[in-house]
């Protein structure tokens, strides 16, 4: 099932408002997952904080507006819309690593079971970027002791200590887990554990459940003033047969310096949940 989620980012000159589906986002995915950045001018060196570490602060996005299908009824005489693209597995390499029992369980689930329809954030990111969550924008705020990652879509954040402290043992499992970070040269390494097992790794009907043993290690490197490269390795010994190395993602500095709130109350998704529950997938 194709369905729309909304994400937006306001700037002084322009407003980006995106309603995306599996078919609509496919052109962007093909470019972003290749790891290639859009054509770019000569960039300045990455800024640094007083402690000498690269400053990862900024609003980050794929570097381009998304190509989405027009909504509504076309005017008389307009060319018919292209047929929707077939659903795409995103990413196929994650669920292909499911243990046999997990692969069988996956066959019993579908869109109607997607926790994101109930305003629950994903554990990782729908387009392989955890900073984006379910959307295509995220903001990083860095201080000498913390790196704060804010996800625009929707109401999700991570506070990552970088002062050498260990994982917390006084908090319950959560949708985004518990994060600690350290620097390896100019690369920020973020270790995530203590996940709840009630959300999925991705959304948009991509059945991608995980267990409470989920462990994610990310590596963030600001190549220059305008470019951030992110790599990740995902382990889940209860669900996967081996670890999954996420394709390197290239993020671009957005032409605005604040994200906005894209909230989810459940009201927006009620009709989607009802429609999904009526679809016949040949599953119970």
C-alpha positions as CSV (number, residue, x, y, z in Angstrom):
1,X,0.0,0.0,0.0
2,X,1.3,3.5,-0.8
3,X,0.5,6.1,1.6
4,X,1.6,9.7,2.3
5,X,3.5,11.0,5.3
6,X,4.1,14.7,5.5
7,X,7.3,16.5,6.2
8,X,8.1,20.2,5.9
9,X,10.9,22.6,6.4
10,X,10.5,26.4,6.3
11,X,13.1,28.9,5.0
12,X,13.1,32.6,4.5
13,X,12.7,32.2,0.7
14,X,11.1,28.8,0.2
15,X,9.0,26.2,2.0
16,X,9.5,22.5,1.4
17,X,6.3,20.4,1.9
18,X,6.6,16.8,1.0
19,X,3.9,14.1,0.9
20,X,5.7,10.9,-0.2
21,X,5.0,7.4,-1.2
22,X,7.1,4.4,-2.1
23,X,6.8,5.3,-5.8
24,X,7.3,9.0,-5.3
25,X,10.5,8.8,-3.3
26,X,12.2,6.2,-5.5
27,X,14.2,8.6,-7.7
28,X,15.7,10.2,-4.5
29,X,16.4,6.9,-3.0
30,X,18.3,5.7,-6.0
31,X,20.6,8.7,-5.9
32,X,21.0,8.9,-2.1
33,X,21.7,5.2,-1.5
34,X,24.5,5.4,-4.1
35,X,26.4,7.5,-1.6
36,X,27.0,10.2,-4.3
37,X,26.5,13.8,-3.3
38,X,24.6,16.1,-5.7
39,X,26.8,18.3,-7.9
40,X,28.4,20.8,-5.5
41,X,30.5,23.9,-5.7
42,X,33.9,24.0,-4.1
43,X,33.1,23.7,-0.4
44,X,34.8,25.3,2.6
45,X,36.5,23.2,5.3
46,X,34.4,21.7,8.0
47,X,33.9,24.2,10.9
48,X,35.4,23.2,14.3
49,X,34.6,23.8,17.9
50,X,37.1,25.3,20.4
51,X,38.0,21.7,21.4
52,X,39.2,21.0,17.9
53,X,36.5,18.5,17.0
54,X,34.6,19.1,13.8
55,X,31.3,20.8,14.4
56,X,28.5,18.7,13.1
57,X,25.8,21.3,13.8
58,X,23.3,22.2,11.1
59,X,20.2,21.1,9.3
60,X,20.9,18.1,7.0
61,X,18.9,16.8,4.1
62,X,19.4,14.9,0.8
63,X,20.4,18.1,-1.0
64,X,17.4,18.3,-3.3
65,X,13.6,18.5,-3.2
66,X,11.8,15.2,-3.6
67,X,10.0,14.2,-6.7
68,X,6.5,13.5,-5.6
69,X,3.3,12.7,-7.5
70,X,0.7,15.5,-7.8
71,X,-2.4,15.1,-5.6
72,X,-6.0,15.6,-6.5
73,X,-8.0,15.2,-9.7
74,X,-6.2,16.3,-12.9
75,X,-7.7,19.1,-14.9
76,X,-9.7,18.2,-18.0
77,X,-7.5,17.3,-20.9
78,X,-4.5,16.6,-18.7
79,X,-2.4,13.6,-19.6
80,X,-3.2,10.5,-17.4
81,X,-0.9,10.0,-14.5
82,X,1.8,7.4,-14.8
83,X,0.9,4.1,-13.1
84,X,2.4,3.7,-9.6
85,X,5.7,2.1,-9.3
86,X,5.7,-1.4,-7.8
87,X,6.5,-1.5,-4.1
88,X,10.2,-1.4,-3.3
89,X,11.9,-3.3,-0.5
90,X,13.7,-0.7,1.5
91,X,16.4,-1.8,2.1
92,X,16.3,-5.4,0.8
93,X,19.6,-6.3,2.5
94,X,18.2,-5.9,6.1
95,X,15.2,-8.2,5.9
96,X,17.1,-10.7,3.7
97,X,19.2,-11.3,6.8
98,X,16.2,-12.4,8.9
99,X,16.6,-15.7,10.7
100,X,14.1,-18.3,9.3
101,X,11.5,-17.8,12.1
102,X,11.7,-14.0,11.6
103,X,11.2,-14.4,7.8
104,X,8.1,-16.5,8.4
105,X,6.7,-14.0,10.9
106,X,7.3,-11.2,8.5
107,X,4.9,-12.9,6.0
108,X,2.1,-12.5,8.5
109,X,2.5,-8.8,8.8
110,X,1.6,-5.9,6.5
111,X,0.8,-2.2,6.3
112,X,-2.0,-2.4,8.9
113,X,0.6,-3.5,11.4
114,X,3.0,-0.7,10.8
115,X,3.6,1.1,14.2
116,X,4.3,4.4,12.4
117,X,0.6,4.6,11.6
118,X,0.1,5.0,15.4
119,X,2.6,7.8,15.6
120,X,5.5,5.6,16.8
121,X,8.9,6.6,15.5
122,X,11.1,4.1,13.7
123,X,14.2,2.7,15.3
124,X,16.4,3.6,12.4
125,X,15.3,5.6,9.4
126,X,13.0,5.0,6.4
127,X,15.7,6.0,3.9
128,X,18.6,4.5,5.8
129,X,19.4,7.8,7.7
130,X,18.6,7.6,11.4
131,X,18.7,11.4,11.7
132,X,15.7,11.7,9.3
133,X,13.5,9.1,11.0
134,X,10.4,8.9,8.9
135,X,11.2,12.1,7.0
136,X,14.0,13.8,5.1
137,X,15.3,16.4,7.4
138,X,17.1,16.5,10.7
139,X,19.1,18.9,12.8
140,X,22.3,18.4,14.8
141,X,23.2,20.7,17.7
142,X,26.7,20.1,19.1
143,X,28.3,21.2,22.4
144,X,31.6,20.2,24.0
145,X,29.7,17.5,26.1
146,X,26.7,16.5,23.9
147,X,25.6,16.0,20.3
148,X,21.8,16.4,20.1
149,X,20.1,15.0,17.0
150,X,16.6,16.3,16.3
151,X,14.3,14.5,13.8
152,X,11.6,16.6,12.1
153,X,9.2,13.7,11.3
154,X,8.2,13.2,14.0
155,X,8.8,14.2,17.6
156,X,12.0,12.2,18.0
157,X,15.4,13.1,19.4
158,X,18.6,11.7,20.6
159,X,21.0,13.2,23.3
160,X,24.4,11.7,22.8
161,X,27.0,12.3,25.5
162,X,30.6,12.6,24.1
163,X,32.4,13.1,27.4
164,X,33.4,9.5,28.0
165,X,30.4,8.3,30.1
166,X,28.9,4.8,29.6
167,X,25.4,3.8,28.6
168,X,22.8,4.6,31.2
169,X,21.4,1.8,33.3
170,X,18.6,3.8,34.9
171,X,16.3,4.2,31.9
172,X,13.8,1.8,30.4
173,X,14.1,0.7,26.7
174,X,13.0,3.3,24.2
175,X,12.1,3.6,20.5
176,X,15.4,5.3,19.7
177,X,17.5,3.5,22.2
178,X,20.3,4.9,24.5
179,X,23.2,6.6,22.7
180,X,26.8,7.4,23.7
181,X,29.5,8.8,21.5
182,X,33.2,9.2,21.2
183,X,35.6,10.7,18.7
184,X,38.0,8.7,16.6
185,X,40.0,11.5,15.0
186,X,37.5,13.6,13.1
187,X,34.8,10.9,13.1
188,X,32.0,10.8,15.7
189,X,31.2,7.2,16.6
190,X,27.7,6.7,18.1
191,X,26.8,3.5,19.9
192,X,23.1,2.7,20.5
193,X,21.6,0.1,22.7
194,X,18.6,-0.5,25.0
195,X,15.9,-0.4,22.3
196,X,12.3,-1.3,22.9
197,X,11.1,-4.0,20.5
198,X,7.7,-2.5,19.7
199,X,8.6,-0.3,16.7
200,X,10.0,-1.2,13.3
201,X,13.4,-0.2,11.8
202,X,11.6,1.5,8.8
203,X,8.1,2.6,7.9
204,X,6.0,2.9,4.7
205,X,4.8,-0.7,5.0
206,X,8.3,-2.1,5.0
207,X,7.9,-4.9,7.6
208,X,11.1,-4.7,9.5
209,X,10.6,-5.6,13.2
210,X,13.6,-6.0,15.5
211,X,14.3,-7.3,19.0
212,X,15.4,-5.7,22.2
213,X,18.9,-6.9,21.3
214,X,19.2,-4.4,18.6
215,X,22.6,-2.7,18.5
216,X,23.5,0.2,16.1
217,X,26.9,1.8,15.6
218,X,27.1,4.9,13.5
219,X,30.0,6.9,12.2
220,X,29.6,10.6,11.3
221,X,32.2,12.5,9.4
222,X,31.8,16.1,8.2
223,X,33.8,16.1,5.0
224,X,33.5,19.8,4.4
225,X,31.3,22.7,5.4
226,X,28.4,21.4,3.3
227,X,28.8,17.6,3.4
228,X,28.2,15.0,6.1
229,X,28.9,11.3,5.5
230,X,27.2,8.7,7.7
231,X,27.9,5.0,7.9
232,X,26.2,2.4,10.2
233,X,26.4,-1.2,11.2
234,X,23.3,-2.9,12.6
235,X,23.3,-6.1,14.8
236,X,20.4,-8.0,16.2
237,X,21.4,-11.5,17.2
238,X,17.9,-12.5,18.1
239,X,16.5,-11.6,14.6
240,X,19.4,-11.4,12.0
241,X,21.8,-14.1,10.9
242,X,24.6,-11.6,10.7
243,X,25.3,-7.9,11.0
244,X,24.1,-5.5,8.3
245,X,26.3,-2.8,7.0
246,X,24.2,0.1,5.9
247,X,25.2,1.8,2.6
248,X,27.1,5.0,3.2
249,X,24.8,8.0,3.1
250,X,25.8,11.5,2.0
251,X,23.9,14.4,3.6
252,X,24.0,18.0,2.5
253,X,23.8,21.2,4.6
254,X,20.3,22.7,4.1
255,X,19.8,26.4,3.1
256,X,18.0,27.0,6.4
257,X,19.1,26.7,10.0
258,X,16.0,25.3,11.8
259,X,13.7,22.4,11.4
260,X,10.0,22.7,12.2
261,X,7.6,20.4,14.1
262,X,5.9,17.8,12.0
263,X,3.6,16.2,14.6
264,X,1.5,13.1,14.5
265,X,-1.6,12.8,16.7
266,X,-3.1,9.7,15.2
267,X,-6.0,11.7,13.7
268,X,-4.1,12.0,10.4
269,X,-3.5,8.3,10.2
270,X,-6.9,6.9,11.3
271,X,-8.2,6.7,7.8
272,X,-5.0,5.0,6.6
273,X,-5.2,2.4,9.3
274,X,-8.8,1.7,8.4
275,X,-8.0,1.3,4.7
276,X,-5.0,-0.8,5.4
277,X,-7.0,-3.2,7.6
278,X,-9.4,-3.8,4.7
279,X,-6.8,-4.6,2.1
280,X,-6.6,-8.2,1.1
281,X,-2.9,-9.3,1.3
282,X,-3.8,-12.9,1.6
283,X,-2.7,-12.6,5.2
284,X,-4.7,-13.0,8.4
